[in-house]
Amino acid sequence: MQNPESVQDRQERLSLFPGCEGAVWLHENLPSRLSQHRIHRHDEIEFNLVVEGTASYLLSDGADSASARRQEIRPGTLIWLFPAQDHVLLQKSADFSMWILVASPGLCSRACTTESALPLTRSGSPPRITAQFSEQRSAHLRSVLHTLSQGWTHSDTAWLNTGIAYALLTAWRLYQDSQEDSTGTPVHPAVHRAAHLLRTETEPMPLEILSCRVGLSPARLSRLFAAQTGQSITEFRNCRRMDRFLERFDRTADAGQPTPSLLEMALEVGFGSYAQFYRVFREQFGYAPGDHQR
């Protein structure tokens, strides 16, 4: 199934097909339109089921909340992302892959009618949003999601919507029955704010200004940011630049326009040199940018 994510601001609008009230797809760590360092939220409830590799999420506790947490995910982890939650995926290992399901508020309202399922109709998240599944439970849910993703057609949206409702309630039941979970590690409000400022900057913001904006000294912000996100400020900024590069590359390709040189696009999105761009690209994806262009 086509990945329905669209490049929007923090409140994101997912581009679902007409008549569809959700989507299911397998996300893999490949350079694509799925922008991995973009803090966002959307009206649809979402869950992820990790298949391989590891990653972490930086999550807010609500749309108007200054509190945030970092949540590690690994094979067998099911994580729920509620509509009011800002979230950004970080530190994906090279072999990372996960199933993603999103469901519209309307579908949730119609499908989640029992008392135990009512939390799925609310925008705010419960204290616990993860569960660690056994291989048997994980394999069962993976099979459901794989069937949905492979059997979907444009003309059979009723089947897809019914299947998404079934998968949603199946995941919720397995989650409720699971004993192992984690509430994540609290993240300092200044770190969460700094991540948002770095995400939205149009020109590189000097560390002194960034730290002043969030109310910490430069040294303390640098230490806290690296400790609590797992990335230095420079690494986080470079990942966002790479997102902008991929968005620019895809936008040009989709429009059928002549593709600018890699150097031109790298400088345009904020890299200081081709060497810096090349290093960051190879670190993230394991091959040279020229291979992606071909």
C-alpha positions as CSV (number, residue, x, y, z in Angstrom):
1,M,0.0,0.0,0.0
2,Q,1.2,3.5,-0.7
3,N,2.7,5.4,2.2
4,P,0.1,8.1,2.9
5,E,2.4,10.6,4.8
6,S,2.5,14.1,3.3
7,V,4.9,16.8,4.0
8,Q,3.0,19.3,6.3
9,D,3.7,21.3,9.4
10,R,3.4,20.0,12.9
11,Q,-0.3,19.2,12.6
12,E,-0.1,16.8,9.7
13,R,-2.8,15.8,7.2
14,L,-2.4,12.3,6.1
15,S,-3.3,11.8,2.4
16,L,-5.7,8.8,2.6
17,F,-7.3,7.5,-0.5
18,P,-11.0,8.5,-1.1
19,G,-13.3,6.3,0.9
20,C,-10.5,4.9,3.0
21,E,-10.6,5.6,6.8
22,G,-7.1,4.4,7.5
23,A,-4.0,2.8,6.0
24,V,-1.5,0.0,6.7
25,W,2.1,-0.1,5.4
26,L,5.5,-1.5,6.2
27,H,8.1,1.2,7.0
28,E,11.7,0.3,6.3
29,N,14.8,2.4,6.9
30,L,15.2,3.6,3.3
31,P,15.6,7.2,2.0
32,S,12.0,7.9,1.1
33,R,9.2,10.4,1.6
34,L,8.8,9.2,5.2
35,S,10.5,12.0,7.0
36,Q,12.0,10.5,10.1
37,H,13.1,13.7,12.0
38,R,9.9,15.8,11.6
39,I,8.0,16.5,14.8
40,H,4.3,16.1,14.0
41,R,0.9,14.9,15.0
42,H,-2.2,14.0,13.1
43,D,-6.0,13.5,13.7
44,E,-5.7,9.7,13.1
45,I,-4.7,7.3,15.9
46,E,-1.6,5.3,15.0
47,F,0.1,2.2,16.2
48,N,3.5,0.8,15.2
49,L,4.7,-2.8,15.5
50,V,8.5,-3.2,15.3
51,V,9.6,-6.1,13.1
52,E,13.4,-5.7,13.1
53,G,16.0,-3.3,14.5
54,T,15.8,-0.6,17.1
55,A,14.8,3.1,17.2
56,S,13.4,5.6,19.7
57,Y,10.6,8.1,19.7
58,L,10.6,11.6,21.2
59,L,7.0,12.0,22.4
60,S,4.9,14.8,24.0
61,D,2.3,14.0,26.6
62,G,-0.3,16.0,24.7
63,A,-0.8,18.8,22.2
64,D,-0.5,21.6,24.9
65,S,1.9,19.8,27.1
66,A,5.5,20.9,27.7
67,S,6.4,17.5,29.1
68,A,7.9,14.9,26.9
69,R,9.5,11.5,27.0
70,R,11.9,9.3,25.0
71,Q,10.6,5.8,24.3
72,E,12.9,3.0,23.1
73,I,11.4,0.5,20.7
74,R,12.7,-2.9,19.6
75,P,11.4,-6.1,17.8
76,G,8.0,-7.0,19.3
77,T,7.3,-3.5,20.6
78,L,3.8,-2.2,20.0
79,I,3.5,1.6,20.5
80,W,0.4,3.7,20.4
81,L,0.5,7.3,19.1
82,F,-2.6,9.3,20.0
83,P,-3.9,12.3,18.0
84,A,-2.8,14.9,20.6
85,Q,0.8,13.6,20.8
86,D,3.7,15.3,19.0
87,H,6.1,12.5,18.0
88,V,9.3,12.2,16.1
89,L,11.2,8.9,15.2
90,L,14.9,9.0,16.0
91,Q,18.0,6.8,15.9
92,K,16.8,4.1,13.5
93,S,19.2,1.2,13.1
94,A,20.1,0.3,9.6
95,D,17.9,-2.8,9.7
96,F,14.9,-1.1,11.2
97,S,11.4,-1.9,10.0
98,M,8.0,-1.7,11.5
99,W,4.3,-2.0,10.5
100,I,2.3,1.2,10.7
101,L,-1.5,1.4,11.0
102,V,-3.5,4.7,11.1
103,A,-7.3,4.9,11.7
104,S,-9.5,7.9,11.4
105,P,-11.6,9.3,14.3
106,G,-14.8,8.3,12.5
107,L,-13.7,4.7,12.1
108,C,-12.6,4.5,15.8
109,S,-15.9,5.9,17.0
110,R,-17.9,3.3,15.1
111,A,-15.6,0.3,15.9
112,C,-14.6,1.1,19.5
113,T,-17.9,0.8,21.3
114,T,-17.0,-1.4,24.3
115,E,-15.8,0.2,27.5
116,S,-12.4,-1.3,27.2
117,A,-11.9,0.1,23.7
118,L,-13.1,3.7,24.4
119,P,-9.6,5.1,25.0
120,L,-9.0,4.6,21.3
121,T,-11.7,7.3,20.6
122,R,-9.9,10.0,22.7
123,S,-7.2,12.3,21.6
124,G,-5.1,12.1,24.8
125,S,-2.8,9.2,25.5
126,P,-3.0,6.9,28.5
127,P,0.1,6.7,30.8
128,R,1.2,3.5,29.2
129,I,1.4,3.5,25.4
130,T,3.7,0.5,24.7
131,A,3.7,-3.3,25.1
132,Q,6.4,-5.9,24.4
133,F,4.9,-8.8,22.6
134,S,6.1,-12.4,22.5
135,E,7.1,-13.7,19.1
136,Q,3.8,-15.6,18.9
137,R,1.6,-12.5,19.5
138,S,3.8,-10.4,17.3
139,A,3.6,-12.9,14.4
140,H,-0.2,-13.0,14.7
141,L,-0.6,-9.2,14.4
142,R,2.1,-9.1,11.6
143,S,0.0,-11.6,9.7
144,V,-3.1,-9.5,10.0
145,L,-1.3,-6.4,8.9
146,H,0.4,-8.1,6.0
147,T,-2.9,-9.5,4.7
148,L,-4.4,-6.0,4.8
149,S,-1.5,-4.4,3.0
150,Q,-1.4,-7.1,0.3
151,G,-5.2,-7.5,-0.3
152,W,-6.1,-3.8,-0.5
153,T,-7.4,-2.4,-3.8
154,H,-8.8,1.0,-4.7
155,S,-12.2,-0.5,-5.4
156,D,-12.6,-2.4,-2.2
157,T,-12.5,0.3,0.5
158,A,-15.2,-1.4,2.5
159,W,-13.0,-4.5,3.0
160,L,-10.0,-2.3,3.9
161,N,-12.0,-0.2,6.5
162,T,-13.4,-3.4,8.1
163,G,-10.0,-4.9,8.1
164,I,-8.4,-1.8,9.7
165,A,-11.1,-1.9,12.4
166,Y,-10.3,-5.5,13.1
167,A,-6.6,-5.0,13.2
168,L,-7.0,-1.9,15.5
169,L,-9.1,-3.9,18.0
170,T,-6.9,-6.9,17.8
171,A,-3.8,-4.8,18.6
172,W,-5.6,-3.1,21.4
173,R,-6.7,-6.5,22.9
174,L,-3.2,-7.9,22.7
175,Y,-1.8,-4.7,24.2
176,Q,-4.2,-4.9,27.1
177,D,-3.3,-8.5,27.8
178,S,0.4,-7.8,27.7
179,Q,2.3,-7.6,31.0
180,E,5.6,-6.0,29.9
181,D,5.6,-2.3,29.2
182,S,7.5,0.9,29.6
183,T,6.4,4.5,30.2
184,G,9.6,5.8,28.7
185,T,12.3,8.2,30.0
186,P,11.2,11.8,30.8
187,V,12.7,14.4,28.6
188,H,13.5,17.9,29.9
189,P,11.0,20.5,28.5
190,A,14.0,22.6,27.1
191,V,15.2,19.6,25.1
192,H,11.7,19.1,23.6
193,R,11.5,22.8,22.8
194,A,15.0,22.8,21.3
195,A,14.1,19.8,19.0
196,H,11.0,21.8,17.8
197,L,13.1,24.9,17.1
198,L,15.7,22.9,15.3
199,R,13.0,21.3,13.2
200,T,11.6,24.6,12.1
201,E,14.7,26.7,11.6
202,T,15.3,28.1,8.2
203,E,18.9,29.2,8.9
204,P,21.2,27.5,11.3
205,M,20.6,28.9,14.8
206,P,23.8,29.5,16.8
207,L,23.9,27.4,20.0
208,E,24.0,30.5,22.2
209,I,20.7,31.7,20.7
210,L,19.1,28.3,20.8
211,S,20.1,27.8,24.4
212,C,18.8,31.3,25.3
213,R,15.5,30.5,23.7
214,V,14.9,27.4,25.8
215,G,16.4,28.8,29.0
216,L,19.5,26.7,29.5
217,S,23.2,27.4,29.2
218,P,24.8,26.2,25.9
219,A,26.9,23.5,27.7
220,R,23.9,22.2,29.7
221,L,21.6,22.1,26.7
222,S,24.2,20.3,24.6
223,R,24.7,17.7,27.3
224,L,21.0,17.2,28.0
225,F,20.1,17.0,24.4
226,A,22.6,14.3,23.6
227,A,21.8,12.3,26.7
228,Q,18.0,12.4,26.3
229,T,17.6,12.1,22.6
230,G,20.6,10.0,21.8
231,Q,21.9,12.5,19.3
232,S,24.0,15.6,19.5
233,I,22.4,18.9,18.3
234,T,24.6,18.7,15.2
235,E,23.5,15.2,14.4
236,F,19.8,16.1,14.9
237,R,20.2,19.1,12.7
238,N,22.0,17.1,10.0
239,C,19.2,14.5,10.0
240,R,16.7,17.3,9.4
241,R,18.8,18.7,6.6
242,M,18.8,15.2,5.1
243,D,15.0,15.1,5.4
244,R,14.8,18.4,3.4
245,F,17.1,17.0,0.8
246,L,15.0,13.9,0.3
247,E,11.8,16.0,0.1
248,R,13.5,18.3,-2.5
249,F,14.7,15.3,-4.5
250,D,11.3,13.6,-4.5
251,R,9.4,16.8,-5.3
252,T,11.6,17.5,-8.3
253,A,11.3,13.9,-9.5
254,D,7.5,13.9,-9.1
255,A,7.2,17.1,-11.2
256,G,9.2,15.6,-14.0
257,Q,11.7,18.5,-13.8
258,P,15.4,18.2,-14.5
259,T,17.2,17.2,-11.3
260,P,19.7,19.7,-9.9
261,S,23.1,18.4,-9.0
262,L,23.5,16.7,-5.7
263,L,25.9,19.6,-4.6
264,E,23.3,22.2,-5.5
265,M,20.6,20.5,-3.5
266,A,22.9,19.7,-0.6
267,L,23.9,23.4,-0.3
268,E,20.3,24.5,-0.7
269,V,19.0,22.5,2.3
270,G,21.8,23.7,4.6
271,F,24.8,21.4,4.3
272,G,28.1,23.3,4.4
273,S,29.8,21.2,1.8
274,Y,29.3,18.2,-0.4
275,A,31.7,16.2,1.8
276,Q,29.5,16.9,4.9
277,F,26.4,15.9,2.9
278,Y,28.1,12.7,1.6
279,R,29.2,11.6,5.1
280,V,25.7,12.1,6.6
281,F,24.0,10.4,3.7
282,R,26.3,7.4,3.9
283,E,25.9,7.1,7.7
284,Q,22.1,7.1,7.5
285,F,21.6,4.8,4.5
286,G,24.8,2.8,4.0
287,Y,25.5,3.7,0.4
288,A,26.6,6.8,-1.6
289,P,24.2,9.5,-2.6
290,G,25.1,9.0,-6.3
291,D,23.6,5.5,-6.1
292,H,20.3,7.0,-4.8
293,Q,20.2,9.4,-7.8
294,R,20.6,6.5,-10.2
